[in-house]
Amino acid sequence: MTTTPSPPSLVLRGRDATARVDADGDHLTWRQDGTTHRIPLRAVEVVRAAGEGRTLEIVLTAPPDRGPTVYEVTEVSAAGALAFVEAVHARLPARDPGEPRADGKDLVTTDEGRSPTRRRPSGRVIGVLAAIAVAAALDVAVGILGGGGQIVGAMIFFQVFGVIGVLILVLTGEGLYYARRLPKHGITVVAEFDHFTNNTRVYRYTDHHGTRHFYRDSAGGSTLELSFDPRRPERAAARLHPAQQIAMLGVALLGLALSGWGSGFTLYQFYAVLTG
């Protein structure tokens, strides 16, 4: 007599979240930042792989007049995401396509305080840590060379403002650069609202190769005009009003001033100590 093997227990780890399905369980778990969401299978409409298979989406049931809640696990193994989708679909209860749907998010339970998901540091984080390490090395060098505690304290004070300035400059400057460049040199599409994630609107758009991508924006409506980079279609920017661009430019210049202030004072003090 042949028996059908039960689906396996699977864990899918992404950039900042983890999803799990147990072989004999009636729910999925989704963890992020120390919070665990227990999602009953009856609250799941579909589980799918998106973003060239590198993003897993757990889409909950929802009434026709309401957008579904979606839990995402990004930057995952494409093979792992496919296996996870197959394992969950093997467990989902059978439903008639026309059957009324309850709001699945009302069935989800949340548990705070479990072990947080490990995050891999991004390039920006590594850059900031490297800058802090260099600044600390200069502080130590000035102290050893006889700069005095007051000078070192002043250097640290200015360096804090410099780090804040660098963060402001990088984040705001990058957003402004792509908001101005991509509408001129990219491909512009109309993205459609897809779902909410962590109180942020998520829009979907399809690139020139037919691949679907997602873009987050908290201020859009049912549609959003986006321009994406043909070489990296996952990089997109919404069109900004000239007033918004001027405001972002002002913030970026403020970040530049703060970063120059902090680094300039640090280098000057180091030079002064070296030259006696």
Helices and strands as residue ranges (DSSP letters): E 10-13, E 18-21, E 27-32, E 35-40, G 41-43, E 44-50, E 55-60, E 70-74, H 78-89, G 104-107, E 109-112, H 123-144, H 149-185, E 187-197, E 200-206, E 212-217, E 223-228, E 236-238, H 242-274
